[in-house]
Amino acid sequence: MPLIEDSSVKEIKPNIDGGIATSNNKLTLVEQLNFLYVRIVGCSNLPGNKLTGTCDPFIELKIGNYKGTTKCIQNTSNPVWNQVFAFSKDRLQAHTLEIFVRDKALVNDEIIGLISFAISDVPTRLPWDSPWHHNGNQADDAFSVAWHSDAANVRGESAANTRPKIYYSPRLWYVRVKVIEAKDLVPSDRTRNPEVYVKVVLGNVVLRTKISSNKGANPSWNEELMFVAAEPFEDTLVLSVEDKLGDNMEECLGKCVIPLHKLDRRLLPPPVADKWVNLERNVVVDEERKEMKFACKLHLNAFLDGVYHVFDEPAQYSSDLKAASPKLKPEEIGLLKLGILKAEGLVPMKSKDGFETTDAYCLAKYGPKWARTSTIAGSLAPKWHEQYKWEVYDPCTVITIGVFDNCNLLGGGSKRDSIIGKVRIRLSTLETDRIYAHSYPLLALRPDGMKKMGELQLVVRFSCISMVNLLLTYTQALLPKTEYVSPLSVHQLNTLRHQAVYLICSRLSRTDPPLRKEVVEYFLDTRARMWSIRKGKANLERVMRCLSVFPAVWIWFDGIRQWKNTVTTVSIWFLFILLINFPEAILPNFFFYLAFAGVRNYRTRPTHPPNIDTILSHVEDASSDDWDEEFDAFPSSKPGEIIRKRYDRLRSIAGRLTEIIGHLAAQLEGLYSLLTWRDPRATPMFVVFCLITGLVLYLVPFRCCLLLLELMR
């Protein structure tokens, strides 16, 4: 595979000093874009046409080749639109703004009236002005609701998909249901011992306990089931005690329905008390009527747990580490500002009217807040120049910025938005109060390999409220304390994260305009758990890079033993004898060396935020079969022969790993057997060796033992 050209982060120098600074500093990190804003409020006393006696008016605005229209309001002479139009000033090709009032009921939408303005006469809006038409910028309040000339080819309801929008993920809670026991069960067949389990349903998630080992009317389980729920709590928790009669056959012995909003909430670490609930079941009285009859009681502990953080992102790329409970919310330490400038050299994603083009928009996520820019239609070098900000509670978090092609501007809304690429910036790599302006390569993984899709220019600034509070966060745990006192298993975290992603996708897809499922899943890395031989190689190399210091130290030490450099060996011998005579200086000198190494590396510190390492991630040497396997669906959609080949390769890799683990286990078992008398000769020899060694260390000073040991080598 050919090397990816120009995949480094490059520093840029945008013109961000000339922006108009408003009272809330919206234009500090982006260049000022000038727009001609036109707000159409309404008309009055419009004449009815001669054919029908009514009027179906709409407004058409025209500047050169740009044309915008309002919606049509039928059967009225006093229509009200209250719509805003924004024309980019650097693209205006005329000097006059023409506003036509047309009647949809007439042939060819006949003109009722016309108003024209000279653009040079339109005043520039100041913050305290509020005219109907004015020159302004992207900090204007009307920017987010306006129809933009950059989306001039978009018509109807699809125009809403081109506007900027702020989304918020719902607050997620864990729902914990600990099923303890039941009593007074009454199975229909009393001649057999019931095989009872509890089934719990929340939304589309169904979990079951194991079959109770108590084969009677009072079974017990002491088993906990966990779900994820999102505010507002509209779902219900359905618990039923089931008796397994055979394959795919079960009898409900009792059921209860608990609305989530009625559950107790755990806001602080002390546990929530358990309780007994009454179960009921349906008893058929006749063919048309059913009555609820008391069945049994269930002892359980069900509550909303807010002392944990519910993961929706991969832990290493998380943008939020707070617990769900508002009482455990940490103190705000800073503010993150992001200026999304523009993209350059985007790859065409579709064909429109015989031309290759892209309708690009940018999306940024940090914490629960998602910021979506406007869509620039038909441009391979879109300019956004929009700025957003987030509160920061932990510097060890990551902001994600992605670029997508809007594929739903022609109506229908059934197409998937195409992925162009994304950038991740870790806040801990940013200096406080410094403005970072860089151009990031947009690299996208595809079935045919990694491809550069263009470049995205960003300006980032992380400011702290108090440096003392910021430094204190480095001395605290990343996650809530309960995560360490009562940790969840890896399997539980993966299952619950899948539920969390589903909830966020379903909530954000119901907004207007919707944030589509494929976009949310791409940001939340739903395929992070999928097997990839490329990722395996990359992770192994990352570990080996971190451990490379130990082989390097051993090679250096072996060179001293071999007297490859006489001066170095003599110096180390002198230091060794000095440390033996003054052992209390060993630890201080060790930490002094670490401090010296840190100061020495200051000159080579990185000057820009890190980005993907194409060599370390093995995207440049992965084969076509590796990419095909990585993008394969789950379960696999490939034919059996390809699956068998990949399975054999996976067995080979796992076999080598198993062999290494086996060697390590054998060495540890041999060490452990020295004290267990598994070998009747090795154990007494080891015991005698320990006795002699202890006696020598007791009689001979420790420093002399070290010196003697080194002389013997």
C-alpha positions in Angstrom: 0.0 0.0 0.0 1.5 3.4 -0.9 2.4 5.8 1.9 -0.2 8.5 2.8 1.2 11.8 1.8 1.2 14.9 4.0 -0.5 13.3 7.0 1.1 15.7 9.5 -0.5 18.5 11.5 0.5 21.9 10.1 0.4 25.3 11.8 -1.7 28.0 10.2 -2.0 31.7 10.7 -5.7 32.7 10.3 -6.8 36.3 10.4 -8.6 36.1 13.7 -7.4 39.4 15.1 -9.7 41.5 12.9 -13.0 40.0 14.0 -15.6 42.1 15.8 -15.5 41.2 19.5 -19.0 41.3 20.8 -19.9 41.4 24.5 -19.8 37.6 24.8 -16.6 37.2 22.7 -18.1 35.1 20.0 -15.6 36.1 17.4 -12.3 35.6 19.1 -11.1 32.4 17.4 -12.7 32.7 13.9 -12.4 35.1 11.0 -15.3 37.5 10.5 -17.7 36.5 7.6 -20.0 39.3 6.4 -23.6 38.5 5.6 -26.5 40.4 4.2 -29.4 39.5 6.5 -33.0 40.0 5.2 -35.9 39.3 7.6 -39.3 38.9 5.9 -41.9 39.6 8.5 -45.2 39.7 6.5 -47.5 41.6 4.3 -50.9 43.3 4.7 -53.9 44.1 2.5 -52.8 42.0 -0.5 -55.3 42.0 -3.4 -57.2 38.9 -4.3 -56.8 37.6 -7.9 -59.6 37.8 -10.4 -59.8 34.0 -10.9 -60.5 32.8 -7.4 -60.9 36.0 -5.4 -58.2 34.7 -3.0 -54.5 35.1 -2.6 -51.8 32.4 -2.0 -48.8 34.7 -1.5 -45.1 33.9 -1.1 -41.9 36.1 -1.2 -39.0 35.7 -3.6 -35.7 37.4 -2.9 -33.1 37.8 -5.6 -29.5 39.0 -5.7 -27.8 38.2 -8.9 -27.9 34.5 -9.4 -29.0 33.8 -5.8 -32.6 33.3 -5.2 -34.5 32.5 -2.0 -38.2 31.9 -1.4 -40.5 31.8 1.6 -43.2 29.2 2.1 -46.5 29.8 0.5 -49.5 30.7 2.8 -52.8 30.0 1.2 -56.0 32.0 1.2 -54.9 35.1 3.1 -54.4 38.8 2.4 -52.3 39.4 5.5 -49.6 36.6 5.6 -46.9 36.4 8.2 -43.7 34.5 7.5 -41.1 35.8 9.9 -38.3 34.1 7.9 -34.6 35.2 7.8 -32.3 35.0 4.8 -28.5 35.3 4.8 -26.5 36.1 1.7 -22.7 35.7 2.0 -21.3 39.1 1.1 -18.1 37.8 -0.6 -20.2 35.9 -3.1 -22.6 38.7 -4.1 -22.6 39.3 -7.8 -25.1 42.2 -7.9 -25.6 45.6 -6.3 -29.3 45.4 -5.8 -31.6 43.3 -3.6 -35.0 42.6 -5.2 -38.0 41.4 -3.2 -40.9 40.1 -5.2 -44.4 39.3 -3.8 -45.9 36.5 -5.8 -49.2 34.7 -5.9 -49.0 30.9 -6.2 -52.6 30.7 -7.4 -51.9 32.6 -10.6 -50.2 31.4 -13.8 -46.4 31.4 -13.6 -46.6 32.8 -10.0 -47.6 36.3 -11.2 -45.9 39.2 -9.4 -48.1 41.2 -7.0 -45.5 43.8 -6.0 -41.8 44.5 -6.0 -39.4 46.3 -3.7 -35.7 46.8 -4.4 -32.7 48.0 -2.2 -29.2 49.1 -3.1 -26.9 46.9 -1.1 -24.5 49.7 -0.5 -27.3 51.6 1.3 -27.9 48.7 3.7 -26.5 49.7 7.1 -24.0 47.5 9.1 -25.6 46.2 12.2 -24.2 47.2 15.6 -24.9 45.0 18.7 -27.6 47.3 19.9 -29.3 47.6 16.5 -32.2 45.4 15.4 -33.3 46.3 11.8 -35.2 44.1 9.5 -32.4 44.1 7.0 -28.7 44.7 7.7 -25.1 43.7 7.1 -23.9 41.4 9.9 -21.7 38.5 10.7 -21.8 34.9 12.0 -22.2 36.2 15.6 -25.6 37.5 14.7 -28.5 36.0 16.5 -30.2 35.3 13.2 -27.3 33.2 11.9 -28.5 29.9 13.2 -32.1 30.3 11.9 -31.4 31.9 8.6 -31.7 30.4 5.1 -28.2 30.7 3.7 -27.2 31.4 0.2 -24.5 28.7 0.5 -27.5 26.3 0.4 -29.3 28.0 -2.4 -30.0 24.8 -4.3 -31.8 23.3 -1.3 -35.5 23.6 -1.3 -38.4 22.9 1.1 -38.1 21.0 4.4 -34.5 20.0 3.5 -33.3 23.5 4.1 -33.6 22.9 7.9 -30.8 20.2 7.5 -28.4 22.9 6.4 -28.6 25.1 9.5 -26.3 25.0 12.6 -27.7 23.2 15.6 -26.7 22.4 19.2 -27.7 18.9 20.5 -27.4 17.5 24.0 -27.1 13.8 24.9 -29.6 12.7 27.6 -28.2 12.1 31.0 -27.7 8.4 31.5 -28.2 6.4 34.7 -27.6 2.8 35.6 -30.7 0.8 36.6 -29.7 -1.9 39.1 -32.1 -4.6 39.9 -30.9 -7.1 42.5 -33.3 -10.1 42.7 -33.0 -11.6 46.2 -35.8 -14.1 46.7 -39.5 -14.8 46.2 -42.1 -16.5 48.4 -45.6 -18.0 48.2 -45.2 -19.1 44.6 -48.1 -21.2 43.3 -47.3 -23.1 40.1 -50.1 -24.6 38.1 -48.6 -28.1 38.4 -47.9 -28.8 42.0 -46.7 -32.3 41.4 -43.3 -31.1 40.1 -40.6 -28.9 41.6 -40.7 -25.6 39.7 -37.6 -24.4 37.8 -38.0 -20.7 38.6 -36.1 -17.6 37.3 -36.9 -13.9 37.1 -37.1 -12.1 33.8 -36.6 -8.3 33.8 -37.6 -6.1 30.8 -36.6 -2.5 30.2 -37.4 -1.1 26.8 -36.0 -3.5 24.2 -33.5 -5.1 26.7 -34.5 -8.4 28.3 -32.3 -10.0 31.0 -32.9 -13.2 33.0 -31.5 -14.6 36.2 -30.3 -18.1 36.6 -32.8 -20.8 37.6 -33.0 -20.9 41.3 -31.3 -23.8 43.1 -34.2 -23.9 45.6 -36.8 -26.1 43.9 -39.8 -24.9 46.0 -42.3 -22.2 46.6 -39.6 -19.9 48.1 -36.8 -19.7 45.7 -33.7 -17.4 46.1 -31.3 -15.9 43.6 -29.2 -13.0 45.0 -28.4 -12.0 41.5 -28.1 -8.4 40.1 -29.1 -7.3 36.7 -28.1 -3.9 35.2 -29.6 -1.6 32.5 -29.1 1.9 31.2 -31.9 4.5 31.3 -32.0 8.0 30.0 -33.7 11.1 31.4 -36.6 11.8 31.3 -37.6 8.4 32.6 -40.5 7.4 30.4 -40.0 3.6 30.3 -41.3 1.0 32.7 -39.5 -1.8 34.4 -41.3 -5.1 34.0 -40.4 -8.0 36.3 -41.9 -11.5 36.0 -41.3 -14.7 37.8 -41.2 -17.5 35.3 -41.4 -21.3 35.7 -39.6 -23.2 32.9 -41.7 -26.0 31.8 -39.6 -27.2 28.9 -38.0 -26.0 25.7 -39.5 -22.6 24.7 -42.3 -23.2 27.3 -42.7 -21.1 30.4 -45.4 -20.1 32.8 -45.7 -16.7 34.4 -46.2 -17.1 38.2 -46.3 -13.3 38.8 -45.6 -10.0 37.3 -45.2 -6.4 38.4 -44.7 -3.1 36.4 -42.6 -0.3 38.0 -42.3 3.1 36.2 -38.7 4.2 36.2 -39.5 7.6 37.6 -40.9 6.0 40.8 -37.6 4.1 41.5 -35.4 5.4 44.3 -32.3 7.3 43.2 -28.9 6.7 44.6 -27.2 10.1 44.6 -24.5 9.3 47.2 -22.4 6.2 47.8 -24.5 4.8 50.7 -26.6 1.9 49.4 -30.4 1.9 48.8 -32.6 -0.3 51.0 -34.3 -3.3 49.5 -38.1 -4.0 49.7 -40.8 -6.6 49.0 -43.1 -6.0 46.0 -46.4 -7.8 45.3 -46.7 -9.7 42.1 -49.9 -10.3 40.2 -50.9 -12.5 37.3 -53.7 -12.7 34.8 -56.4 -15.3 35.5 -58.9 -16.0 32.7 -62.4 -15.9 34.1 -64.2 -16.0 30.8 -63.4 -15.4 27.2 -64.0 -11.7 27.3 -62.8 -10.7 30.8 -59.6 -11.0 32.8 -59.0 -10.1 36.3 -55.7 -9.5 38.2 -55.2 -12.0 41.0 -52.5 -11.8 43.8 -49.8 -14.3 43.1 -46.7 -13.9 45.3 -44.1 -11.5 46.6 -40.7 -10.7 45.3 -37.8 -9.4 47.5 -35.6 -7.1 45.4 -33.5 -4.0 45.4 -34.3 -1.8 42.4 -33.0 1.7 42.1 -31.4 4.3 39.7 -27.7 4.4 40.4 -26.1 7.8 39.9 -22.7 7.3 41.6 -21.2 5.7 38.5 -20.2 7.3 35.2 -22.1 5.7 32.3 -19.7 5.2 29.4 -21.0 5.9 25.9 -17.5 6.5 24.4 -14.4 4.3 24.5 -12.6 5.0 27.9 -9.4 6.2 26.2 -11.3 8.8 24.2 -13.9 9.8 26.7 -15.0 13.5 26.8 -16.9 13.2 30.0 -16.1 11.3 33.2 -18.7 12.7 35.6 -21.1 10.6 37.6 -24.8 10.9 36.8 -25.7 12.2 40.2 -25.9 16.0 40.4 -24.6 15.8 43.9 -21.3 14.3 42.7 -20.8 16.9 40.0 -17.2 18.2 40.1 -16.2 21.8 40.1 -15.7 23.5 36.8 -12.0 24.1 36.1 -11.9 25.8 32.7 -13.4 26.6 29.4 -12.7 25.1 26.0 -13.3 27.2 22.9 -13.2 25.7 19.4 -13.2 27.7 16.2 -14.1 25.7 13.1 -12.6 27.7 10.2 -12.8 25.8 7.0 -11.8 22.6 5.1 -9.7 22.3 2.0 -9.2 19.7 -0.7 -12.2 17.6 0.2 -12.7 14.5 -1.8 -16.0 14.6 -3.9 -18.5 12.3 -2.2 -21.3 12.3 -4.8 -22.4 13.4 -8.2 -25.0 16.2 -8.7 -26.1 17.5 -12.1 -23.1 15.8 -13.7 -20.5 17.4 -11.3 -18.6 15.8 -8.5 -19.3 17.7 -5.3 -19.7 17.5 -1.5 -22.2 19.1 0.8 -20.0 19.2 3.9 -20.8 20.0 7.5 -18.7 19.7 10.6 -19.7 18.2 14.0 -17.9 18.6 17.3 -18.6 16.7 20.5 -17.4 17.2 24.0 -19.3 15.9 27.0 -23.0 15.8 26.4 -23.0 18.8 24.0 -22.8 18.2 20.2 -22.3 21.3 18.0 -23.1 21.0 14.3 -22.2 23.7 11.8 -24.2 24.8 8.8 -23.9 22.8 5.7 -22.0 24.4 2.8 -23.6 22.9 -0.4 -21.6 22.1 -3.5 -18.1 23.1 -2.3 -14.9 21.2 -1.9 -13.4 24.0 0.2 -16.3 25.0 2.6 -15.8 27.9 5.0 -17.7 27.8 8.3 -15.9 30.1 10.7 -18.2 29.2 13.6 -17.2 29.1 17.2 -18.4 27.0 20.1 -17.5 26.6 23.7 -17.8 23.9 26.4 -17.3 23.9 30.2 -14.3 21.6 31.3 -14.3 19.5 34.4 -11.3 17.3 33.7 -8.3 18.0 31.5 -7.8 14.3 30.8 -10.6 14.3 28.3 -10.9 14.4 24.5 -12.8 16.6 22.1 -13.8 15.0 18.7 -14.4 16.9 15.5 -15.7 15.2 12.4 -16.6 16.2 8.9 -19.5 14.6 7.0 -21.3 14.8 3.6 -24.9 15.8 4.1 -26.8 13.3 1.8 -30.3 14.4 2.8 -30.7 17.8 1.1 -32.8 16.5 -1.8 -35.7 15.2 0.3 -36.5 11.7 1.4 -34.2 11.7 4.4 -33.4 8.0 3.9 -29.8 8.2 2.8 -26.8 7.8 5.1 -24.5 10.8 5.7 -21.1 9.9 4.3 -18.0 10.0 6.5 -15.2 12.2 5.5 -13.0 12.0 8.6 -12.5 13.1 12.2 -9.9 14.6 14.5 -9.4 14.0 18.2 -7.7 16.5 20.5 -6.7 15.6 24.1 -7.1 18.6 26.4 -4.2 17.6 28.6 -1.8 18.2 25.6 -2.9 21.9 25.4 -1.2 24.7 27.3 -3.6 26.9 29.1 -4.6 30.2 27.5 -2.7 29.5 24.3 -4.4 29.7 20.9 -3.6 26.6 18.8 -4.3 27.2 15.0 -3.6 24.1 12.9 -4.6 22.3 9.8 -5.4 18.6 10.5 -5.5 15.9 7.9 -8.8 14.1 7.6 -8.0 10.5 7.4 -10.7 7.9 6.9 -10.5 4.2 7.2 -12.1 2.4 4.2 -12.3 -1.2 3.0 -9.5 -0.4 0.5 -7.2 1.2 3.2 -6.7 4.6 4.8 -7.3 7.6 2.5 -6.7 11.3 3.0 -10.1 13.0 2.5 -8.9 16.6 2.8 -7.7 19.0 5.6 -9.7 20.7 8.4 -8.5 24.0 9.9 -9.3 24.5 13.6 -8.5 27.0 16.3 -8.5 25.7 19.9 -8.1 27.5 23.2 -8.2 25.9 26.6 -8.5 28.4 29.5 -8.6 27.6 33.2 -10.5 29.4 35.9 -8.0 28.6 38.6 -4.5 27.0 38.0 -4.6 25.5 41.6 -7.9 23.7 40.9 -6.6 22.5 37.5 -3.4 21.0 39.1 -5.5 19.4 41.9 -7.4 17.4 39.3 -4.2 15.6 38.4 -4.0 14.3 42.0 -7.6 12.9 41.9 -9.0 9.8 40.4 -10.3 10.0 36.9 -13.6 8.3 37.6 -16.0 8.5 40.6 -14.7 6.7 43.7 -17.4 4.0 43.5 -15.9 2.9 40.2 -12.8 1.7 42.2 -14.5 0.6 45.4 -17.1 -1.6 43.6 -15.9 -1.9 40.0 -18.0 -3.4 37.2 -16.6 -6.2 35.1 -15.3 -5.6 31.6 -18.2 -7.7 30.2 -20.7 -5.5 32.1 -19.2 -2.3 30.9 -19.2 -3.4 27.3 -22.8 -4.6 27.4 -24.0 -1.4 29.2 -22.1 0.8 26.8 -23.9 -0.8 23.9 -27.2 0.1 25.6 -26.0 3.6 26.2 -25.1 4.1 22.5 -28.5 2.8 21.4 -30.3 5.3 23.7 -28.3 8.2 22.5 -28.8 7.3 18.9 -32.6 6.9 19.3 -32.9 10.3 21.2 -30.7 12.3 18.8 -32.4 10.8 15.7 -35.7 12.2 16.9 -34.5 15.8 17.0 -35.3 18.4 14.3 -33.2 18.2 12.2 -32.1 14.8 13.3 -28.5 13.8 14.1 -28.4 10.6 12.2 -27.5 7.2 13.7 -24.5 6.6 11.5 -23.0 9.9 12.6 -23.5 9.2 16.3 -22.1 5.7 16.0 -19.1 6.9 14.2 -18.4 9.5 16.9 -18.9 6.9 19.7 -16.8 4.2 18.0 -19.3 1.4 18.1 -16.8 -0.8 16.2 -14.0 -0.3 18.8 -14.5 -3.9 20.1 -14.3 -5.6 16.7 -11.3 -7.7 16.0 -8.7 -6.3 13.7 -5.2 -7.7 13.1 -4.0 -4.2 12.3 -5.2 -2.9 15.7 -3.6 -5.9 17.4 -0.2 -5.1 15.8 -0.5 -1.5 16.7 -1.4 -2.1 20.3 1.5 -4.6 20.7 3.9 -2.0 19.2 2.6 0.6 21.6 3.3 -1.6 24.5 6.8 -2.5 23.2 7.6 1.2 22.8 6.7 1.8 26.4 8.8 -1.2 27.5 11.7 -0.5 25.2 13.6 1.3 28.0 14.3 -2.0 29.8 16.1 -3.7 26.9 18.0 -0.5 26.3 19.1 -0.4 30.0 20.2 -4.0 29.8 22.3 -3.4 26.7 23.9 -0.4 28.4 24.6 -2.5 31.5 26.0 -5.4 29.5 28.4 -2.9 27.8 29.6 -1.8 31.2 30.2 -5.4 32.2 32.2 -6.1 29.1 34.4 -3.0 29.6 33.5 -1.6 26.1 34.1 1.9 27.4 36.7 2.0 30.2 35.9 5.5 31.4 32.1 4.7 31.7 32.8 1.4 33.4 35.1 3.0 36.0 32.7 5.8 36.6 29.8 3.3 37.2 32.0 1.2 39.5 32.8 4.4 41.5 29.1 5.3 41.7 28.2 1.7 42.7 30.7 1.6 45.5 29.5 5.1 46.6 25.8 3.9 46.7 26.8 0.8 48.6 28.4 2.9 51.3 25.5 5.3 51.4 22.4 3.3 50.5 20.2 6.0 51.8 21.2 8.0 48.6 19.8 5.4 46.2 16.2 6.6 46.0 17.0 10.4 46.1 19.5 9.9 43.2 16.9 7.9 41.2 14.3 10.7 41.5 16.9 13.3 40.8 17.7 11.5 37.6 14.0 11.4 36.6 13.7 15.1 37.2 16.9 15.8 35.1 15.4 13.7 32.3 12.2 15.7 32.4 14.1 19.0 32.3 16.3 17.8 29.5 13.3 16.8 27.4 11.8 20.2 27.7 13.6 21.4 24.6 12.1 18.7 22.4 8.5 19.1 23.7 5.8 19.0 21.1 4.5 22.3 19.8 1.1 21.2 18.4 -1.6 18.7 19.5 -0.9 15.1 18.6 -2.6 13.4 15.7 -2.8 9.8 14.3 0.6 8.1 13.7 0.1 6.4 10.4 3.2 4.2 10.9 2.4 3.1 14.4 -1.2 2.4 13.5 0.0 0.1 10.6 -2.3 1.7 8.1 0.5 1.9 5.6 1.4 -1.8 5.6 -2.0 -3.5 6.1 -3.0 -5.8 3.3 -6.2 -5.7 1.4 -7.4 -8.8 3.3 -6.7 -7.1 6.6 -8.9 -4.2 5.6 -11.6 -6.4 4.3 -11.7 -8.3 7.6 -11.7 -5.2 9.7 -14.8 -3.8 7.8 -16.6 -7.1 7.7 -20.0 -7.1 9.4 -20.8 -9.0 12.6 -21.8 -11.7 12.1 -19.5 -12.1 9.1 -21.1 -11.8 5.6 -18.1 -13.6 3.9 -18.3 -17.0 2.4 -17.1 -20.0 4.3 -13.7 -20.4 2.7 -12.7 -16.9 3.6 -13.9 -17.3 7.1 -12.0 -20.6 7.5 -8.8 -18.9 6.2 -9.2 -16.0 8.7 -10.1 -18.5 11.5 -6.9 -20.5 10.9 -4.9 -17.3 11.0 -6.5 -16.2 14.2 -5.8 -19.7 15.6 -2.1 -19.4 14.7 -1.9 -16.0 16.4 -3.7 -17.3 19.5 -1.5 -20.4 19.5 1.7 -18.3 19.7 0.1 -16.2 22.5 -1.0 -19.3 24.3 2.5 -20.8 24.1 4.0 -17.6 25.6 1.5 -17.7 28.4 2.2 -21.4 29.0 5.9 -20.7 29.3 5.2 -18.0 31.8 2.8 -20.2 33.8 5.4 -23.0 33.9 8.0 -20.7 35.4 5.7 -19.4 38.0 4.5 -22.9 38.9 8.1 -24.0 39.2 8.8 -21.2 41.6 5.7 -21.9 43.6 6.6 -25.6 43.8 9.8 -24.8 45.7 7.8 -24.4 48.9 5.0 -27.0 48.3 7.3 -30.2 48.3 6.1 -31.1 44.9 9.8 -32.0 44.2 11.1 -34.0 47.2 14.7 -32.9 46.4 14.3 -29.3 45.2 12.3 -28.2 48.2 14.8 -29.2 51.0 17.6 -27.8 48.9 15.7 -24.5 48.6 15.0 -24.5 52.4 18.6 -25.0 53.2 19.6 -22.3 50.8 17.2 -19.8 52.4 18.6 -20.7 55.9 22.2 -20.1 54.8 21.4 -16.9 52.9 19.5 -15.5 55.9 22.4 -16.4 58.2 25.0 -14.7 55.9 22.8 -11.6 55.5 22.5 -11.4 59.3 26.2 -11.7 60.0 27.6 -9.8 57.0 26.7 -6.1 56.3 24.4 -5.7 53.4 26.7 -3.4 51.5 29.6 -5.9 51.7 27.3 -8.6 50.3 26.5 -6.4 47.3 30.1 -5.6 46.7 31.1 -9.3 47.0 28.3 -10.3 44.7 29.5 -7.9 42.0 33.1 -9.0 42.4 32.1 -12.6 41.9 30.4 -11.7 38.5 
